Amino acid sequence: MRRGYPNHRLTAKKVPEKGKNIVPCIPSGRQQHNAPPEDRFTEPEPLVAPADPVTEMKHRLKTIAGKAIYAKRKSTVEPVFGIIKAVIGFRQFLLRGLKQVAGEWDLVCIAYNLKRMYALS
């Protein structure tokens, strides 16, 4: 996604990695909270064959398996970025250039890991 809009070229591709196809799960918009049980626990109608990549992605995310895969992000990735933004206070890079930004990000990651290690000990 770029600037909040799906990138059709990226959603159309399956990314090969060591003999595997990685199928992206990128939402095309905001998801509604508190969906009715019929929507949460039933499979959607089968997709008609000639569909564009964005429609395929929307359908994939409406399936029960797609919802389960997408729900994992809440417990794996997003808490880390929330802690970095809210607790550590890192919201933007102060340096310019890829090498300097990479070094600054390394320092942020070290700070997060030290905080995590201290909390676990």
Secondary structure, DSSP 8 states (H G I E B T S, - for coil): -BTTB--HHHHH--EEETTEEE-----SS---SS--HHHHSS------SS--HHHHHHHHHHSHHHHHHHHTHHHHTHHHHHHHHHTS---S--S-SHHHHHHHHHHHHHHHHHHHHHHH-
